[in-house]
């Protein structure tokens, strides 16, 4: 589009240096996780959301 080609290393330097981005890693599951509530949500709410309005 612009005719500029950047290497992966250059893109990484732009993202981390100039834009302040950092490598994101998922956190571990919380101790308070409520499996029964998650199962209820998947069974009742997700199909409604997936179906749409």
GIKA-V625321 format. One line per field, one symbol per residue. ss: DSSP state (H for helix, E for strand, L for the rest). phi: phi as a letter, one per 20 degrees, with the letter a starting at -180 (. if undefined). psi: psi as a letter, one per 40 degrees, with the letter a starting at -180 (. if undefined). A space follows every 50 residues. Layout:
ss: ???
phi: ???
psi: ???
This chain:
ss: LLLLLLLHHHHHHHHHHHLLLLLLLLLLLLLLLLHHHHHHHHHHHHHHHH HLL
phi: .dnedcfffffffffeffemfcfecfefffffgdfffffffffdegffff fnf
psi: deehhiidddddddddddeeiihhhiiiiidehgdddddddddddddddd da.
